[in-house]
Amino acid sequence: MHVAIGLVVLVASAAALAALARRFGVSEPLVLTVGGVAASYLPFVPEIHLEPEIILLGFLPPLLYTAAIRTSLVDFRANVRTIALLSVGLVLFTTFAVAIVVWWLLPVPFAVAVALGAVVAPPDAVAATAVARRIGMPRRIVTILEDESLFNDATALVALRTALAATAGTVSVWEAGADFLLAAGGGAAVGVVVAYLLAMLRRRITDPVMDTTLSFLAPFAAYLPAESIHASGVIAVVVCGMILGHNAPAWQSAASRIAERINWRTIQFILESAVFVLIGLQVRGIVEGAWHSDLDHATLVWSALAVVAVTMLARPIWVFGSSLVSHSLGNGAAVPAGELVVVSWAGMRGVVTLAAVLLLSEDTPLLAVLKLLALVVVAGTLLVQGTSLPWLVRWLRLRAPSRAEDALQKANVLQQATAAGLAALDEHITADTPPGVVQTLRDRVSWKANAAWERLGRAESELVTPTAEYRRLRLAMLRAERESVLRVRDSGTVDYQILQHVLGQLDLEESIIDRFDEAEEERVEPLAAPVAEEVCAHLRDAPLVRAHAGPDECAECVAEGLAWVHLRMCLSCGHVACCDSSPGNHASKHHGASGHPVMRSVEPGEAWRWCYVDELLG
């Protein structure tokens, strides 16, 4: 019972601290760790001793999997060389840089020093992702950091395993290299096999509950077989997750994808929050053990500071050095210095370092001191780098993802999807299809695209768009419908399972509308700069703007007594008309009548153009 109570208190405390950090916009890992440290000194909190298997098997596979299924294979391939340099080259460079310092300062064998270097070498995926989410770094940097942190754990754990083997005997360079290749290649092979075995099952499962259950088993189904053949379970989980995530739209039903996404976000939040609290709870025992060791206190303090400094400095040295060498060899364009600075400073340590140091055997010389050094690296990087990274990004004025450009791209993609859907509708209409059904489908599929385009126009509070009115009225209808169903439920005249099914349908529709409401609440900055154009002769030949004689209004709407939503200009003749979100759809009707291919927005601050013929954005 006391174990169950402890777990409940741990999860509740972690959730409360994470919510507090989000409320005040500070680093979640740092707040959670500090909270754990404070709790470890409370008299009624027992001393926590974690087994490494709890972290390596209970925390690491699901955390890696939930990050891997959201990782873009396309982006990974585009940055594979940079990711390899960081996840393999940098980890090994840091391992031996720390090893040399530890071997020089402490009376330990070199193999033990290498083991500690491997322990503190890998930056943490959880810490990097948490900081990146909070400060809004440029998307390419976030991709590199997240993908790097998925694979650097494998490099560090293989290096640690080789170093531990060297403490018991001699290990040649060839043996170490072969062990690394076996771990990496074997892990990747296991991950691919497990992913496609699970895919065969997923294609035959339509129940979201069963599919989500299968998803919960996936990280362990990849990790355990890989570790059993002495391959890298970390790489197996990451490869399996990336394949399953990339192919989820083809292998899973929509309901299964929604259920999996929600459940894994919950699991990720609980595990991320709990693991940093556990790191803090380790502090008291580790500090006391090292303080009462045979090593004098001055040497202990200087060793801790030196290891933290080397760990933090090794990353910028490697990042700038490898970039300089790569550019001098002609391998790609020079990376902006600001991006290199941020990547080199985003080296927070966390869960893997905590777990890996526990793998050191009890007869390791100065074990308590080595544990303290690892803990100081985690705390130091979270405190120094984790708190200064947001300031550094702002000081360098790095351009975070533009919500305006994101909204424009979203509208573009939805427009293309809508066109494909309407084309499929035209192909499948038969003589027996009621016209009312066809019109309902056209209205429904156009609603999503129109809602996205509406977000790119004027922001005056008095402007009421059709989709905004639809949301307001439909939400009022849904509330009335739900109240009616609840009255029927309370009367006890209808079977409860039937009522649950009806309520579920209402909840699903309301959740879709809520998602659009969340997007609407985000204020979008003006699109003053044009986005990059794709290859399209119409966009290339059309001017950026054309003068028009009349006032800024849709003449057709004025004549028909309609209210327009957003204004668009034909770049062939300068005619101004309303967009497809308006009741009249006069911009599209002008294209249909005239054949003029390109229009542009004439809303204040916007400079994007749209080719009707090729359905491309410029």
C-alpha positions in Angstrom: 0.0 0.0 0.0 2.8 2.5 0.8 4.3 1.9 -2.7 0.9 2.7 -4.3 0.5 5.8 -2.2 4.1 6.9 -3.0 3.4 6.6 -6.8 0.1 8.6 -6.5 1.9 11.3 -4.6 4.8 11.3 -7.1 2.5 11.7 -10.1 0.3 14.3 -8.4 3.3 16.3 -7.3 5.0 16.1 -10.7 1.8 17.2 -12.4 1.3 20.1 -10.0 4.9 21.4 -10.4 4.7 21.0 -14.2 1.5 23.0 -14.3 3.1 25.7 -12.1 6.1 25.9 -14.5 3.8 26.3 -17.4 1.7 28.9 -15.6 4.8 31.2 -15.1 6.6 30.3 -18.3 9.7 28.8 -16.7 11.7 25.6 -17.5 9.6 22.6 -16.5 12.7 20.2 -16.1 14.4 22.8 -13.8 11.3 23.4 -11.6 10.6 19.6 -11.4 14.2 18.8 -10.4 14.3 21.6 -7.8 11.0 20.4 -6.4 12.5 16.9 -6.1 15.6 18.3 -4.4 13.5 20.2 -1.9 11.3 17.1 -1.2 14.4 14.9 -0.6 15.3 17.0 2.5 11.8 16.8 4.0 11.9 14.5 7.1 8.9 12.4 6.1 10.1 11.7 2.5 12.0 8.4 2.4 15.3 8.1 0.7 14.8 7.0 -2.9 17.1 4.3 -4.5 16.3 3.7 -8.2 17.4 0.6 -10.0 18.7 1.4 -13.5 16.3 -1.1 -15.0 13.4 1.1 -13.9 14.7 4.0 -16.0 16.1 2.1 -18.9 13.0 -0.2 -19.3 10.2 1.7 -17.6 10.8 5.2 -18.7 13.2 5.3 -21.7 11.4 3.2 -24.3 8.0 4.9 -24.0 9.6 8.4 -23.9 11.7 7.6 -27.0 8.7 6.1 -28.8 6.3 9.0 -28.2 9.0 11.3 -29.6 9.8 9.0 -32.5 6.2 8.6 -33.8 6.0 12.4 -34.1 9.4 12.7 -35.9 9.3 13.5 -39.6 11.2 11.0 -41.7 11.4 13.6 -44.4 13.1 16.1 -42.1 15.3 13.4 -40.7 16.6 12.5 -44.1 17.2 16.1 -45.0 19.4 16.6 -41.9 20.8 13.1 -41.5 24.5 14.2 -41.8 24.1 16.9 -39.2 22.2 14.5 -36.9 24.9 11.8 -37.3 27.7 14.3 -36.5 25.9 15.3 -33.3 24.5 11.9 -32.1 27.6 9.9 -32.8 30.6 12.2 -33.3 29.8 14.7 -30.6 28.9 12.0 -28.0 32.2 10.2 -28.6 34.1 13.5 -28.5 32.5 14.5 -25.2 33.0 11.0 -23.8 36.8 11.2 -24.2 37.1 14.9 -23.4 35.4 14.2 -20.0 37.4 11.0 -19.5 40.7 12.8 -19.9 39.8 15.4 -17.3 38.4 12.8 -14.8 41.5 10.6 -15.3 43.7 13.6 -14.6 41.9 14.8 -11.5 40.7 11.6 -9.8 42.6 8.4 -8.9 40.5 6.1 -11.1 41.4 3.8 -14.1 41.0 5.3 -17.6 38.3 2.8 -18.4 36.3 4.1 -15.4 36.9 7.7 -16.6 35.6 6.8 -20.1 32.5 5.2 -18.4 31.7 8.5 -16.7 32.3 10.4 -19.9 29.7 8.1 -21.7 27.3 8.7 -18.8 27.3 12.5 -19.1 27.8 12.7 -22.9 24.2 12.5 -24.3 21.9 15.5 -24.1 18.4 14.7 -23.0 15.5 14.5 -25.5 13.0 15.5 -22.8 14.9 18.6 -21.7 15.6 19.8 -25.2 12.0 19.3 -26.3 10.6 21.0 -23.2 12.8 24.1 -23.7 12.2 24.2 -27.5 8.4 24.1 -27.0 8.5 26.9 -24.5 10.6 29.4 -26.4 9.7 28.7 -30.0 13.1 28.2 -31.6 13.4 28.0 -35.4 11.9 24.8 -36.7 15.0 23.5 -38.3 16.9 23.8 -35.0 14.2 22.0 -33.1 14.2 19.2 -35.6 17.9 18.7 -35.3 17.9 18.8 -31.5 15.0 16.4 -31.2 16.3 13.9 -33.8 19.8 14.1 -32.3 18.5 13.3 -28.9 16.7 10.3 -30.2 19.9 8.6 -31.3 22.7 9.9 -29.0 21.4 7.8 -26.2 22.3 4.7 -28.2 25.9 5.9 -28.8 26.4 6.8 -25.2 25.0 3.4 -23.9 27.2 1.4 -26.3 30.2 3.4 -25.3 29.4 2.9 -21.6 28.9 -0.9 -22.2 32.3 -1.0 -23.9 34.0 0.9 -21.1 32.5 -1.4 -18.4 33.8 -4.4 -20.3 37.2 -2.7 -20.4 37.2 -2.4 -16.6 37.0 -6.2 -16.4 39.7 -6.9 -19.0 41.1 -5.5 -22.3 39.0 -4.4 -25.2 40.7 -3.5 -28.5 39.6 -0.7 -30.7 38.5 -3.2 -33.3 36.3 -5.0 -30.7 34.8 -1.6 -29.6 34.1 -0.7 -33.3 32.5 -4.1 -34.0 30.4 -3.8 -30.9 29.1 -0.4 -31.9 28.3 -1.5 -35.5 26.4 -4.6 -34.1 24.5 -2.5 -31.7 23.5 0.1 -34.3 22.8 -2.2 -37.2 21.1 -4.9 -35.1 19.0 -2.3 -33.3 17.9 -0.8 -36.6 17.1 -4.2 -38.1 15.0 -5.2 -35.1 13.2 -1.9 -35.2 12.3 -2.4 -38.9 11.1 -5.9 -38.4 9.0 -5.1 -35.4 7.5 -2.1 -37.1 6.3 -4.1 -40.1 5.1 -7.0 -37.9 3.0 -4.5 -36.0 1.8 -2.9 -39.3 0.5 -6.3 -40.4 -1.6 -6.5 -37.2 -2.7 -2.8 -37.4 -4.1 -3.3 -40.9 -6.5 -5.9 -39.5 -7.5 -4.0 -36.4 -10.3 -1.4 -36.6 -11.1 -1.0 -32.9 -9.3 2.1 -31.6 -9.0 0.5 -28.1 -7.2 -2.6 -29.5 -5.0 -0.5 -31.7 -4.0 1.8 -28.8 -3.2 -1.3 -26.7 -0.9 -2.5 -29.5 0.7 0.9 -29.6 1.5 0.6 -25.9 3.3 -2.6 -26.5 5.3 -1.3 -29.5 8.3 0.3 -27.6 8.8 -2.8 -25.4 8.3 -5.1 -28.4 11.2 -3.4 -30.1 13.4 -2.7 -27.0 13.5 -6.2 -25.4 14.4 -8.3 -28.5 17.1 -5.9 -29.4 18.7 -5.9 -26.0 18.4 -9.7 -25.8 20.8 -10.0 -28.8 23.1 -7.3 -27.4 21.9 -4.8 -30.0 20.8 -1.3 -29.2 17.2 -1.3 -27.8 17.2 2.5 -28.0 17.8 2.5 -31.8 15.2 -0.3 -32.2 12.6 1.8 -30.4 13.4 4.9 -32.4 13.4 3.2 -35.8 10.2 1.3 -35.0 8.5 4.5 -33.8 9.6 6.6 -36.8 8.3 4.0 -39.3 5.0 3.5 -37.5 4.5 7.3 -37.2 5.4 8.0 -40.9 3.0 5.3 -42.1 0.2 5.8 -39.6 -2.1 7.6 -42.1 -2.0 4.4 -44.3 -1.9 1.8 -41.5 -4.4 3.1 -38.9 -7.9 4.4 -38.9 -8.6 8.0 -38.1 -10.2 7.0 -34.7 -7.1 5.0 -33.9 -4.8 7.9 -34.7 -6.7 10.3 -32.5 -6.8 7.8 -29.6 -3.1 7.0 -29.9 -2.2 10.7 -30.1 -4.1 11.6 -26.9 -3.0 8.6 -24.9 0.7 9.0 -25.7 0.6 12.7 -24.9 -0.8 11.8 -21.5 1.9 9.1 -20.9 4.6 11.5 -22.1 3.5 14.2 -19.7 3.4 11.8 -16.7 6.7 10.2 -17.4 8.6 13.4 -18.3 7.3 15.1 -15.1 8.0 12.1 -12.9 11.5 11.5 -14.1 12.8 14.9 -13.3 11.2 14.8 -9.8 13.0 11.4 -9.3 16.3 13.1 -10.4 15.8 15.7 -7.7 14.9 13.0 -5.1 18.3 11.3 -5.7 20.2 14.4 -4.7 20.3 14.1 -0.9 21.6 10.5 -0.9 24.2 11.1 -3.6 25.5 14.3 -2.1 25.9 12.8 1.3 27.6 9.7 -0.1 30.1 11.7 -2.0 30.7 14.2 0.8 31.7 11.3 3.2 33.9 9.5 0.7 37.7 9.2 1.0 38.2 12.1 -1.5 39.0 15.5 0.1 36.3 18.1 -0.3 38.4 20.6 -2.3 39.2 18.0 -4.9 35.6 16.9 -5.0 34.4 20.5 -5.7 37.0 21.2 -8.3 36.3 17.9 -10.0 32.6 18.6 -10.2 33.2 22.1 -11.7 35.7 20.8 -14.2 33.5 18.0 -15.4 30.5 20.4 -15.9 32.7 22.9 -17.7 34.2 20.3 -20.0 30.8 18.8 -20.7 29.4 22.2 -21.7 32.4 23.4 -23.7 32.9 20.2 -25.7 29.6 20.8 -27.5 30.4 24.3 -29.0 33.9 23.2 -29.8 32.6 20.2 -31.8 29.6 22.1 -33.4 31.7 25.0 -34.7 34.7 22.8 -35.6 32.7 20.3 -37.6 30.8 23.1 -39.3 34.0 24.8 -40.3 35.6 21.6 -41.6 32.4 20.7 -43.5 32.1 24.1 -45.1 35.8 24.2 -46.0 35.4 20.8 -47.8 32.5 22.1 -49.8 29.9 20.0 -48.1 26.9 22.3 -48.2 26.3 26.0 -47.5 27.6 27.7 -44.4 25.2 27.5 -41.5 24.3 30.8 -39.9 26.3 31.6 -36.8 23.2 32.2 -34.7 21.9 28.7 -35.3 25.3 27.2 -34.5 25.4 29.1 -31.2 21.9 27.8 -30.2 22.6 24.2 -31.2 25.9 24.3 -29.3 24.3 25.7 -26.2 21.3 23.3 -26.2 23.0 20.5 -24.3 20.9 19.9 -21.2 21.3 16.4 -19.6 18.6 14.4 -17.9 17.1 11.0 -17.7 19.7 8.9 -19.6 22.5 10.3 -17.5 20.6 9.5 -14.3 20.0 5.9 -15.5 23.4 5.3 -17.0 25.4 6.2 -13.8 23.4 3.6 -11.9 24.8 0.9 -14.2 28.3 1.3 -12.7 29.1 -1.7 -10.5 29.4 -1.4 -6.7 33.1 -2.1 -6.8 33.8 0.9 -9.1 36.5 3.1 -7.4 35.0 6.3 -6.0 31.5 5.3 -7.1 29.7 7.8 -4.8 31.9 10.6 -6.3 31.2 9.5 -9.8 27.4 9.6 -9.1 27.7 13.1 -7.7 29.6 14.3 -10.8 26.9 12.9 -13.1 24.2 14.6 -10.9 26.1 17.9 -11.0 26.3 17.8 -14.8 22.5 17.2 -15.0 21.8 20.0 -12.5 24.4 22.4 -13.9 23.3 22.1 -17.6 19.6 22.4 -16.6 20.3 25.5 -14.5 22.9 27.2 -16.7 21.9 26.2 -20.2 18.2 25.6 -19.6 17.6 29.0 -18.1 19.9 31.0 -20.4 18.8 29.4 -23.7 15.6 31.4 -24.0 17.5 34.6 -23.4 20.1 33.6 -26.0 17.5 32.9 -28.7 15.9 36.3 -28.1 19.3 38.1 -28.0 20.3 36.4 -31.3 16.9 37.4 -32.8 16.4 34.1 -34.4 13.2 33.9 -36.3 10.7 31.5 -34.7 8.1 29.8 -36.8 5.7 32.4 -38.1 2.2 31.7 -37.1 1.1 33.8 -40.1 3.1 31.8 -42.6 2.0 28.6 -40.9 -1.6 29.7 -41.2 -1.0 30.5 -44.9 0.6 27.1 -45.6 -2.3 25.4 -43.7 -4.8 27.2 -45.9 -2.9 26.3 -49.0 -2.8 22.6 -48.0 -6.5 22.6 -47.1 -7.4 24.3 -50.4 -5.6 21.5 -52.3 -7.2 18.8 -50.2 -10.6 20.4 -50.7 -10.1 20.5 -54.5 -9.1 16.8 -54.5 -12.2 16.0 -52.4 -14.6 17.9 -54.7 -13.0 16.2 -57.7 -13.6 12.8 -56.1 -17.2 13.8 -55.3 -17.8 14.7 -59.0 -16.5 11.3 -60.1 -18.7 9.3 -57.7 -22.0 11.2 -58.2 -24.6 8.9 -59.9 -28.0 9.6 -61.4 -29.6 8.4 -58.1 -27.6 10.8 -55.9 -29.9 13.4 -54.3 -28.8 17.0 -55.2 -29.3 18.0 -51.5 -26.7 15.4 -50.4 -24.2 16.7 -53.0 -24.6 20.3 -51.9 -24.3 19.3 -48.2 -21.0 17.5 -49.0 -19.7 20.5 -51.0 -20.5 22.9 -48.2 -19.0 20.6 -45.5 -15.7 20.0 -47.4 -15.4 23.7 -48.3 -16.0 24.9 -44.7 -12.5 23.8 -43.4 -10.6 25.5 -46.2 -12.7 28.7 -45.9 -12.1 28.8 -42.2 -8.4 28.7 -42.8 -8.5 31.5 -45.4 -10.6 33.7 -43.1 -7.9 33.7 -40.5 -5.6 35.5 -43.0 -7.8 38.6 -43.4 -8.8 41.6 -41.4 -8.9 41.3 -37.6 -11.6 43.9 -36.9 -13.8 42.8 -34.0 -16.9 43.8 -35.9 -16.2 41.5 -38.8 -18.3 38.4 -38.5 -17.2 35.6 -40.9 -19.5 32.8 -42.0 -17.5 30.1 -40.3 -17.4 32.0 -37.1 -21.2 32.3 -37.2 -21.5 28.6 -38.1 -19.4 27.7 -35.0 -21.4 30.0 -32.7 -24.7 28.6 -33.8 -23.7 25.0 -34.1 -22.2 25.1 -30.6 -25.5 26.5 -29.3 -27.3 23.7 -31.0 -25.0 21.0 -29.6 -25.5 22.3 -26.1 -29.3 22.1 -26.5 -29.0 18.6 -28.1 -26.8 17.4 -25.2 -29.1 18.8 -22.6 -32.0 16.9 -24.3 -30.1 13.6 -24.3 -29.2 14.1 -20.6 -32.8 14.6 -19.7 -33.6 11.4 -21.5 -30.8 9.7 -19.6 -32.0 10.9 -16.2 -35.5 9.7 -17.0 -34.2 6.1 -17.2 -36.3 5.2 -20.3 -33.5 4.5 -22.7 -30.7 2.0 -22.5 -27.5 3.6 -21.2 -25.2 2.2 -23.9 -27.4 3.8 -26.6 -27.2 7.2 -24.8 -23.4 6.9 -24.5 -23.2 6.3 -28.2 -25.3 9.4 -29.0 -23.3 11.6 -26.5 -20.1 10.3 -28.1 -21.3 11.5 -31.5 -22.1 15.0 -30.1 -18.7 15.1 -28.3 -16.8 14.2 -31.5 -18.5 17.0 -33.5 -17.9 19.5 -30.7 -14.2 18.5 -30.4 -13.8 19.3 -34.2 -15.3 22.7 -33.7 -13.2 23.3 -30.6 -10.1 22.6 -32.6 -11.0 25.4 -35.0 -11.8 27.7 -32.1 -8.3 27.1 -30.7 -6.8 28.1 -34.0 -9.0 31.2 -34.1 -7.8 32.3 -30.7 -4.2 32.6 -32.0 -3.6 36.1 -33.3 -1.9 36.1 -36.6 0.7 38.8 -37.5 0.4 40.4 -41.0 1.9 38.6 -43.9 3.9 41.6 -45.2 6.6 39.5 -46.9 5.7 37.2 -49.8 6.3 33.4 -49.2 8.6 31.5 -51.5 7.0 30.6 -54.8 6.9 27.2 -56.3 7.6 26.7 -60.0 4.5 28.1 -61.8 4.4 30.1 -65.0 1.3 32.0 -64.0 2.8 33.1 -60.6 6.1 33.9 -62.2 4.6 36.1 -64.9 1.9 37.8 -62.8 2.8 41.1 -61.1 2.9 41.4 -57.4 0.2 44.0 -57.3 -2.0 45.9 -59.8 -3.8 49.3 -59.4 -7.5 49.4 -59.5 -9.9 52.3 -60.0 -12.7 51.6 -57.6 -12.9 51.7 -53.8 -11.9 48.8 -51.6 -15.1 46.9 -51.8 -16.7 44.0 -53.7 -18.9 45.6 -56.2 -20.9 42.4 -56.8 -21.7 42.1 -53.1 -22.8 45.7 -53.0 -25.1 45.1 -56.0 -26.5 41.9 -54.5 -26.9 43.2 -51.0 -24.4 40.8 -49.6 -21.6 41.3 -46.9 -18.2 40.3 -48.1 -15.5 38.8 -45.8 -12.1 39.3 -47.4 -11.1 41.1 -50.6 -9.0 39.6 -53.4 -7.6 41.3 -56.5 -7.3 39.8 -60.0 -3.7 40.5 -61.1 -4.7 40.4 -64.8 -7.3 43.2 -64.8 -7.3 44.6 -61.2 -10.9 43.5 -60.5 -11.6 43.3 -56.7 -14.0 40.7 -55.4 -14.7 38.7 -52.2 -13.1 35.4 -51.3 -14.7 32.0 -51.1 -15.5 32.5 -47.5 -18.0 35.1 -48.6 -21.6 34.1 -49.6 -21.0 35.4 -53.1 -17.7 33.7 -53.9 -17.1 36.5 -56.4 -13.3 36.2 -56.7 -13.7 32.6 -57.9 -16.6 33.5 -60.1 -14.5 36.2 -61.7 -11.8 33.6 -62.5 -14.4 31.2 -63.9 -15.8 33.9 -66.2 -12.6 35.6 -67.3 -10.0 32.8 -67.1 -7.6 35.1 -65.4 -5.2 32.8 -63.4 -3.8 34.7 -60.4 -5.3 36.7 -57.7 -3.8 38.2 -54.5 -5.0 39.3 -51.1 -5.6 43.0 -50.7 -6.2 42.8 -47.0 -3.9 45.2 -44.9 -0.4 43.8 -44.5 -0.8 40.7 -46.7 1.2 40.0 -49.9 0.4 36.4 -50.8 -0.9 35.3 -54.2 -2.9 32.3 -55.4 -2.9 30.6 -58.8 -6.4 29.2 -59.6 -5.1 27.1 -62.5 -2.2 25.3 -60.8 -3.6 25.6 -57.3 -0.3 27.0 -56.0 0.5 29.6 -53.4 3.0 32.4 -54.0 
